[in-house]
Amino acid sequence: MAKAGEALNVLLICGSGASSGFMAANLRKAAKKRNLNMDIKARGEAEIENYIQEIDALLVGPHLAYIMDDINELTQDTDVKVLLMKPSYYSTLDGEAALDDLLNELNG
């Protein structure tokens, strides 16, 4: 996890990176509004391995539930928290709800 004073590095993934880009933007706005220090990037699923060593949390688009076993395998020897985003807020790109879900996962 990020050390005190460091940004929490979060990676969002979806199939191509398009919808997660909008979600990442909304998450950044929500985090900024709450004065949370987060670096939030959006990428396509094929890029997970490129980022796995530099992230604290991985948010996965709900439509990628079928690759969760592969993702869990990739992250098993890391401290990365993995969260399958809920369709309820992903479909509406609700950054506030996504941030709540992420914070619950990180603190739980």
URURVEN-V338772 format. One record per backbone hydrogen bond with DSSP energy under -0.5 kcal/mol. CO is the residue of the C=O (numbers start at 1). NH is the residue of the N-H. Records with the same first field share a line. If there is no record, write none. Layout:
CO: NH ; NH
This chain:
3: 6
7: 9
8: 10 ; 39
9: 56 ; 57
10: 41
11: 59
12: 43
13: 61
14: 45
17: 21
18: 21 ; 22
19: 23
20: 24
21: 25
22: 26
23: 27
24: 28
25: 29
26: 30
27: 31
28: 32
29: 33
30: 34
31: 36
32: 35
36: 38
37: 8
38: 40
39: 10 ; 41
41: 12
43: 14
44: 47
45: 48
47: 50 ; 51
48: 51 ; 52
51: 54 ; 55
52: 55
56: 81
57: 11
58: 60 ; 83
59: 13
60: 85
61: 64
62: 65
64: 67
65: 68
67: 71
68: 72
69: 73
70: 74
71: 75
72: 76
73: 76
75: 78
81: 58
83: 60 ; 85
86: 89 ; 90
87: 91
89: 94
90: 93
93: 95
94: 98
95: 99
96: 100
97: 101
98: 102
99: 103
100: 104
101: 105
102: 106
103: 107
104: 108
